[in-house]
Amino acid sequence: MPEMNMVRALNLALHQEMERDERVVLLGEDVARVGGVFRVSEGLLERFGPDRVIDTPVSEAGIVGCAIGMALYGLRPVCEIQFSGFAFFGFHQLNCHAARFRTRSWGRFQVPLVMRAPIGGGIRALEHHNDSEEALYVQSPGLKVVIPSGPRKARALLVSSIRDPDPVVFLEPKRVYRAFREEVPEQEETWPLGQAQVLRHGRDVTLIAYGAMVREALEAAEQAEKQLRASVEVIDLLSIVPMDTPTLLESVRKTGRCVVVHEAPRSCGVAAEIIARLNEQALFSLQAPIARVTGYDIPYPFFAREMAYLPSTKRILAALRKTLEY
Amino acid sequence: MPRKVCETFQIEYLQILDETGQVDACLEPDIPAEDLRKLYRTMLAARLLDRRMHVLQQQGRIGTFPSVQGQEGGCLGCAYALRLDDWMVPSFRETAALFWRGLPMKNILTYYMGMEEGNRFPDHMRDLPIAITVGSQPLHAVGLAWAARIRKDPVVVMVFFGDGATSEGDFHEACNMAGVFQVPVVFVCMNNQYAISTPRARQTHAQTIAQKAIAYGFPGIQVDGNDLLAAYVASRDAVARARQGQGPTFIECVTYRLSPHTTADDARRYRSDEEVREWQKRDPLVRFRKYLEKRQLWSEAWEEEITEEIRGEIDEAIRAAEAERARVEPLEMFDHVYGEPPPEVLAQREEAAEFVDQPASLRQT
């Protein structure tokens, strides 16, 4: 099995899906000639031509809104928003239209589009290039929200997202793009939306993370094992909507303790939702309050201070310790 | 180096049928007599339904709705230029055009009874649902047209929106995309002079709305939006251009809504009765009747006959809509959100089931 980073893995998914299904088209800013600012769509223009791989004007509402029209017509548009922080310009089109067309046409129309966008911080980027807005999409019923954490699942989830009959917001942690390689099979692979993955089995505490925070979580689990002699179960959520609640419940019922990690601000974030679900359905298994390690309720700082903002292995380890010692 | 003019532009205004029913014979389109009568009947149906809906609204049988009176001619003239396999993307005052495309009256009623069912148009109609958020739908039209071009289907997309919509960013992005990619779309701005209370002059300082097209690199034309013939001729040419691969066109229909914005609006707060009376003289329905009369296609007896027919259709549509309203299954609101509902939605459906009343018609069984 070839090893590749997340950029190559996503590129493989796009190549194979465009090959397999001529309804798949790609549109976005700088996606064709230069292959995207992160090079995720490299080589696609040469292979599939300018009708299917389209450089658009700088126009996020235009990109998302046109993708909706294309999807209504029967195409399978994959649109790229250059950075998730720019997706606000297209948010109205996603929330009020992509998410609702099926409902407001009472099932007649569907919008099978994918909106890809690099998300999250940690790459010393300019302002507006670092935020994590996933919770906004979770509050837009009708959308699905996916955040992979590594090359292999990113590829499989992108394939599943393109084939999904509903609009999928596919958020790619840019910090992970070239951070490491994984074996990714050449032949087709999918991963169901709404299925989490237990990355590491453990008995004492459940550590839930997604996106770039999964690596921090694994590292913290490693250290907890050594320093605290604790057996940590790590779950990669992968899909925020739908959420694999049964896997989370099963783990927490076993361990009785839980820490949830994300980069996004704390209040009303995804961790809050996870904790609410665990409280509703696993309260009597809990031996300690569930802890959150998140970004803070402040605007994402410029990069001189970003490492103080982002959850770190140290912060996760502290939360694990507190939870275990409760 | 002297300054020089690098670009100039002109905006054409088209009127074929004036308010007295006089027609410009040089510009008059060749529309079959049967179609002329059908077009008139369609306008009349939209007008009579609208009047009846005001009564239904006061009786509490339907909710708040935006009246379409005064705007029937422009939208219908435009839509008449489309083939049935073309796409039409309405805003919310295109009832006459939707009737022409095949929408049953019942859909308009159930929609304003608060039922999504009304927005599910018959499967044969290539029309998007009624769009409420102002200026949002031109992008969907551009996407449809773009997809048609990619698939090499010879279809055209026509989208309707108001003067207020032209101040929205999404509208401008739609025009820009359409111009850059030369997609087969016809933009129709139903400039009815007001966005609720805000007059046209507060939307743009430009002399015409049509000229906005120039900035995006395609032609714009202003037409008398209460003249069905002018709206048709401008649209016929625009549709032909689009179908031949010559890209988008912008049509500004200068019209007027004779009623308040919706049944919840009080138009006397922002416009005078005198102004409304002036526009009543330009009523598209009255004008078209005069035209048909001159062409000996209209008689009082026929008017009475079709009025009776339409009233019967309205009665029947109200009966059918109210029967459907009585059968509303509240829990169906969970069923059309996703192709395959996620577990959360299914669980919440079950939770809601304990608390909702079943419709009377289902309770019996």
Interface residues (C-beta under 8 A of the other chain):
Chain A: V25 D51 R52 I54 T56 P57 S59 A61 G62 V64 G65 C66 A67 I68 G69 M70 A71 L72 Y73 G74 L75 P77 F89 H92 Q93 C96 H97 F101 R102 T103 R104 S105 W106 G107 R108 F109 Q110 P141 G142 K144 D164 P165 D166 G194 V241 P242 M243 T245 P246
Chain B: E116 E117 N119 R120 F121 D123 L128 P129 T133 S136 L139 H140 A141 V142 G143 L144 A145 W146 A147 A148 I150 R151 G169 D170 E173 A174 N176 M177 V180 F181 M333 D335 H336 V337 Y338 G339 E340 P342 P343 E344 V345
